[in-house]
Amino acid sequence: MYPLRHGDLLPEPKTLQTLPAQSRLIWFTGALVLLCCALLVDRVDGVEERRQQYGENLARSLADLSVTPLLKQDRIELGLLANGSAGLPGVSGITVYGVDTQILAMTTPTPVGTTYVSPIATDGSVIGYVNLTLAPEFMSSNRLPLWLLILSLIAILPWIVPPLLRVRDESNRLLRRLQAPVPPLQTRAVAGEPAAADVPRRAPAYLMLANLLNQLSLTTAERQALVADAVALGREVVALYGGELQPLTGASIAVWFDDSDADSGFRAACAALVLTRVLRKASAHGVFRVALHYAADRSDAMESTYLSDTALLAAAAADGEVILSHAVTSRLKQPERLRTTPLTHPLGDDFATTLAECARLSYLAAGYEDVITEHCMRLLAQRDSAAS
């Protein structure tokens, strides 16, 4: 006698065994038609488009009205403006942030609904953000597409789920046989990035910080994808100019350049300018800003105050430029190789003390500019070929 198998005791439902292939195709086609109809009804309705337009326009208008009180750092006027706008139809909450994402005014601690973000800008510089949340019931649309989707899924589930489950089980068994142990992440070496034990803990270094400026307006998935792309491009820049790349918590990456010779600062400035340009070309939805600072002691530079100072500098950068701290410009040999202008910003008081006398870097002298332009084209070409 042969031992009984699980399938002998619990056979598959007879309806699935006896259903003709042609009938399965008819049911599957009908389910797809219902799904397409639901999507078409949802698109024709246009409620989401009108809701998005309303929220974006309202957030933009509120950002324009917030420029003057934000320049004055008048939180009372910002609070009155936010509370007055919170009474508009559909608004469930308004929050006003400074350039360092510090909350300046808030109407509701945890608003529920869809949030729209608009930057507060003046003279081409971002000085803060407005978050406006619309209540979920505002402009609610017809639920017919939802019911059609549910019915479609119910109709096709008995025919597509069992085969998919069998395929999944077979794939899992195959993966378990082929899977090899993965070394811990902290012990994995990356080309161009020295191991942590090889990095001198107390040595002067230049810090290049790239920060995702519009992270508040992105979803978590979009933010993670943009940061991952920036890390990949940062590694390519490190391969050209040296240094050590270090992803930070949040939406920032840091690259350290040891102050080992007289041209270390110039190489770091070139790397920062190349990273700014390739991120500008490669990131369709991300707005990255880059700054370069100097630390006499790298171990002290990991303090949060130092990193926040560098992030504040990056927030002051305009499109396509790098902000250099005074500590960097004062150490540059042959500064005429860089085309810089003094940093002016509407929130100039925030750049006092250690971050005074900063400079904007947009271009290099003619011969050096040709070199970094070629480097940018090479990195973007490598990125495009790897993606194809």
Beta strands, then each sheet from edge to edge (+ up, - down):
strand 1: 91-98
strand 2: 103-106
strand 3: 114-122
strand 4: 125-134
strand 5: 205-212
strand 6: 244-247
strand 7: 252-258
strand 8: 288-295
strand 9: 322-324
strand 10: 338-342
strand 11: 359-364
sheet 1: 2+ 1- 4+ 3-
sheet 2: 6+ 7- 5+ 8- 9- 11+ 10-
end
